[in-house]
Amino acid sequence: MTTSSPATGDRHIGAILIDSGKLTLADAERILRLRKDEGLRFGDAAIKLGLLTESDVAFALARQYDYPYLVNGDGEASSDLIAAYQPFSPQVEALRALRSQLMLRWFTGDPEHKALAIVSPGLGEGRSWLAANLAVVFSQLGENTLLIDADMRGPSQHTLFKLENRSGLSSHLSGRGDASDVKRIPSFMGLSILPSGPTPPNPQELLGRPQFATLLAQLRGQFDAIIIDTPATADYADAQTVAVRAGGALLLAHKHQTSLDALGALTESLRQLGVQPVGSVISEF
């Protein structure tokens, strides 16, 4: 049972929908009249009048309960961020299940277990997609989350989140970055991005410098969860270097693409480097 009146909640939802441009004040008045005449909830009355869809009402409820997501067509980010645009889909439910497993197995509050590298053997297996969507679902849980694009050879996180990439990780590791390179994402209260920065001629050497370990140590003190995107391990050793600094790695295999032998070899190489393989994910995307 709740002690707040239904009208208070209804007005809140109405204000959210007006602020987002989905309703006019005149629309809201029509909805309130029908709500009063027929004893309907605000959302049900709006749908009956044809002024809103069920997805519009779900959007307002999500905002009301601090579970932000984006609306298709708003252009704030790439449509590949299904955790942002389709939070109630089966694919995102699977991402939330993965998040729960990671909270139990890795992100337990231990300062040494705050960073996780997303790794896989080959190109086009979905590391960037998984890293980005996983970062979104962690932020939706209320975790102060940072997504780092450590794929300085083929960066994509700035494209997914529609950010500039003039300065970022490569700038920090070469001594030219500052705190402003970490970009807060306004649509998600707890999500920040550190893009890759300009493509350097020596990514592996930069990642191997002490500055990367120092930077991660600083960021561990500021964030609850740090997700790190990496290049393919079959072509470069960058990802192994990142995973060593992070301490843990989530292995990704594409159902129709990744060789089991390659995945097994990657797992063994990480163990030999002292990296904990936290788990593995099979993707079809």
VORO-990605 format. One line per 10 residues: number of its first residue (from 1); for each residue x, y, z of C-alpha. Coordinates in Angstrom, 2 decimals, decimal comma. Last residue first. Example, Ala and Ser with C-alpha at 12.3 -4.5 7.8 and 13.67 -1.06 7.14 Angstrom:
! residues 2
2) 13,67:-1,06:7,14; 12,30:-4,50:7,80
! end
This chain:
! residues 285
285) 24,83:-10,29:-32,79; 24,77:-14,06:-32,09; 26,84:-13,90:-28,93; 28,37:-16,56:-26,71; 29,67:-15,13:-23,44; 32,54:-16,31:-21,28; 33,43:-15,87:-17,63; 35,71:-14,13:-15,16; 38,90:-15,23:-16,90; 41,38:-14,15:-14,18
275) 44,54:-12,64:-15,62; 47,87:-13,95:-14,29; 49,61:-13,85:-17,67; 49,50:-17,64:-17,93; 45,77:-17,47:-17,27; 45,31:-15,00:-20,11; 47,24:-17,25:-22,51; 45,08:-20,23:-21,53; 41,85:-18,37:-22,20; 43,13:-17,07:-25,53
265) 44,16:-20,58:-26,62; 40,72:-21,90:-25,71; 39,02:-19,13:-27,67; 41,21:-19,79:-30,71; 40,48:-23,52:-30,52; 36,78:-22,82:-30,17; 36,94:-20,78:-33,38; 34,74:-17,69:-33,31; 32,44:-17,00:-36,25; 28,92:-18,35:-36,12
255) 28,31:-18,24:-32,37; 30,53:-15,23:-31,74; 32,72:-15,81:-28,70; 33,38:-13,26:-25,98; 35,71:-13,65:-23,02; 35,24:-11,47:-19,95; 38,60:-10,51:-18,52; 40,01:-9,79:-15,08; 43,06:-8,07:-13,59; 42,42:-4,77:-15,34
245) 46,12:-4,10:-15,98; 46,69:-7,67:-17,18; 43,54:-7,45:-19,31; 44,80:-4,28:-20,99; 48,11:-5,91:-21,91; 46,29:-9,00:-23,19; 44,03:-6,76:-25,26; 46,93:-4,89:-26,86; 48,69:-8,08:-28,02; 47,54:-7,62:-31,62
235) 46,08:-9,60:-34,51; 44,53:-12,66:-32,85; 43,72:-10,69:-29,69; 41,07:-8,54:-31,37; 41,09:-4,96:-30,06; 39,81:-3,98:-26,59; 36,76:-2,41:-24,87; 37,16:-1,82:-21,13; 34,29:-1,82:-18,62; 34,97:0,00:-15,33
225) 32,49:-0,57:-12,49; 32,06:1,25:-9,19; 33,89:4,40:-10,30; 36,04:7,12:-8,75; 38,71:5,24:-6,80; 39,08:2,65:-9,53; 39,68:5,58:-11,89; 42,86:6,59:-10,08; 44,25:3,06:-10,13; 43,31:2,75:-13,79
215) 45,27:5,92:-14,61; 48,33:4,71:-12,70; 48,27:1,34:-14,48; 48,01:3,14:-17,83; 50,76:5,61:-16,92; 53,13:2,71:-16,18; 53,47:2,20:-19,97; 52,30:-1,04:-21,56; 49,18:0,55:-23,01; 51,31:3,15:-24,80
205) 53,63:0,48:-26,21; 50,69:-1,50:-27,55; 49,11:1,56:-29,17; 52,28:2,71:-31,01; 51,45:4,91:-34,03; 48,69:6,68:-32,09; 45,02:6,95:-33,15; 43,59:10,11:-31,59; 41,53:9,53:-28,43; 40,17:6,15:-27,37
195) 37,04:7,49:-25,70; 36,69:7,65:-21,90; 32,94:7,32:-21,38; 30,79:8,05:-18,33; 27,53:6,49:-17,14; 25,82:7,02:-13,77; 22,95:9,36:-14,62; 22,29:8,03:-18,08; 20,88:10,56:-20,56; 23,59:13,06:-19,61
185) 26,51:10,82:-20,68; 29,50:12,12:-18,72; 32,67:12,33:-20,78; 36,08:11,44:-19,35; 38,45:13,58:-21,43; 37,72:16,49:-19,08; 40,03:14,93:-16,49; 43,14:15,73:-18,54; 45,13:14,36:-21,46; 48,50:15,24:-22,97
175) 50,89:12,87:-21,19; 51,10:10,18:-23,90; 48,94:7,76:-21,92; 46,36:10,44:-21,24; 46,11:11,49:-24,90; 45,81:7,86:-26,02; 42,92:7,40:-23,59; 40,96:10,41:-24,80; 41,23:13,55:-26,91; 39,81:14,55:-30,28
165) 37,24:11,77:-30,18; 33,99:13,73:-30,22; 30,98:11,84:-28,91; 28,03:10,20:-30,62; 27,60:7,36:-28,08; 28,12:4,55:-30,59; 30,59:6,63:-32,61; 32,70:7,52:-29,56; 32,65:3,84:-28,61; 33,99:2,75:-32,00
155) 37,78:2,69:-31,95; 39,70:0,67:-34,56; 43,39:0,78:-33,65; 43,02:2,55:-30,29; 40,82:-0,23:-28,97; 41,13:0,83:-25,33; 37,68:2,46:-25,36; 36,96:2,89:-21,66; 33,40:2,64:-20,32; 32,97:4,04:-16,80
145) 30,09:3,14:-14,48; 28,78:4,62:-11,24; 26,41:1,75:-10,49; 22,73:2,70:-10,27; 21,41:-0,46:-11,91; 20,84:1,54:-15,10; 24,57:2,36:-15,09; 25,41:-1,35:-15,14; 22,91:-1,85:-17,97; 24,56:0,90:-20,03
135) 28,09:-0,40:-19,48; 26,99:-3,86:-20,64; 25,54:-2,32:-23,77; 28,78:-0,55:-24,63; 31,09:-3,46:-23,80; 28,91:-5,96:-25,68; 28,72:-3,87:-28,83; 32,45:-3,09:-28,69; 33,34:-6,77:-28,31; 30,99:-7,93:-31,05
125) 32,88:-10,65:-32,94; 33,81:-8,45:-35,89; 37,55:-9,08:-35,71; 38,93:-12,12:-33,94; 40,11:-13,59:-30,65; 37,82:-12,07:-28,03; 38,24:-9,73:-25,08; 36,10:-7,48:-22,84; 38,39:-6,17:-20,08; 37,01:-5,78:-16,55
115) 37,89:-3,12:-13,98; 36,49:-2,87:-10,44; 37,84:-6,06:-8,93; 41,00:-4,76:-7,27; 38,96:-2,31:-5,18; 36,86:-5,24:-3,87; 33,22:-4,17:-4,01; 31,98:-7,45:-5,47; 32,26:-6,56:-9,15; 33,77:-9,94:-10,08
105) 31,75:-13,12:-9,55; 28,47:-11,97:-7,98; 28,19:-8,64:-9,77; 29,39:-10,33:-12,96; 26,60:-12,91:-12,74; 24,02:-10,17:-12,19; 25,33:-8,22:-15,19; 25,06:-11,33:-17,35; 21,41:-11,67:-16,32; 20,92:-8,00:-17,18
95) 22,45:-8,61:-20,60; 20,08:-11,54:-21,13; 17,15:-9,26:-20,26; 18,60:-6,85:-22,81; 18,33:-9,49:-25,54; 14,80:-10,45:-24,43; 13,64:-6,83:-24,93; 12,54:-4,56:-22,05; 15,42:-2,08:-22,29; 15,02:-1,54:-26,06
85) 16,60:1,87:-26,73; 19,38:2,17:-24,16; 20,12:-1,53:-23,66; 19,79:-1,87:-27,45; 22,75:0,42:-27,99; 23,11:-0,50:-31,67; 20,57:2,28:-32,38; 23,48:4,69:-32,05; 23,11:7,55:-29,60; 21,15:10,73:-28,95
75) 19,38:10,59:-32,32; 15,87:10,75:-30,86; 14,63:8,21:-33,39; 14,02:5,38:-30,97; 13,46:6,67:-27,44; 16,22:6,44:-24,86; 16,43:4,78:-21,48; 16,48:5,93:-17,89; 15,52:3,81:-14,88; 15,09:6,56:-12,28
65) 11,61:5,42:-11,19; 9,80:8,33:-12,84; 12,00:8,06:-15,93; 11,07:4,40:-16,35; 7,42:5,23:-15,78; 7,56:7,88:-18,50; 9,16:5,51:-21,02; 6,67:2,76:-20,18; 3,86:5,22:-20,87; 5,31:6,09:-24,27
55) 5,84:2,38:-25,03; 2,16:1,73:-24,29; 1,27:4,34:-26,87; 0,05:7,86:-26,19; -2,62:10,27:-27,40; -5,01:7,63:-28,71; -7,70:8,64:-26,21; -7,67:5,13:-24,74; -3,86:5,29:-24,52; -4,01:8,55:-22,55
45) -6,66:7,16:-20,20; -4,59:4,04:-19,56; -1,50:6,16:-18,84; -3,32:8,43:-16,39; -4,96:5,54:-14,58; -8,67:5,24:-15,15; -11,56:6,19:-12,90; -13,93:6,81:-15,82; -14,81:10,49:-15,42; -11,65:11,47:-13,50
35) -9,22:9,77:-15,89; -11,20:11,11:-18,85; -10,84:14,66:-17,54; -7,15:14,14:-16,70; -6,44:12,85:-20,22; -8,14:15,82:-21,85; -6,15:18,19:-19,62; -2,89:16,41:-20,52; -3,62:16,81:-24,22; -4,20:20,55:-23,77
25) -0,89:20,84:-21,92; 0,80:19,15:-24,86; 2,06:15,58:-24,77; 5,03:13,63:-26,13; 7,42:16,60:-26,04; 9,74:15,13:-23,39; 8,75:17,83:-20,90; 5,07:17,08:-21,50; 5,62:13,36:-20,96; 7,60:13,91:-17,76
15) 4,99:16,36:-16,49; 2,21:13,86:-17,15; 4,08:11,15:-15,28; 4,49:13,45:-12,29; 0,87:14,55:-12,49; -0,18:10,91:-12,41; 1,99:10,17:-9,40; 0,42:13,00:-7,43; -3,06:12,05:-8,64; -2,63:8,52:-7,35
5) -2,24:9,90:-3,81; 0,86:8,98:-1,83; 0,51:6,67:1,18; 1,20:3,50:-0,78; 0,00:0,00:0,00
! end
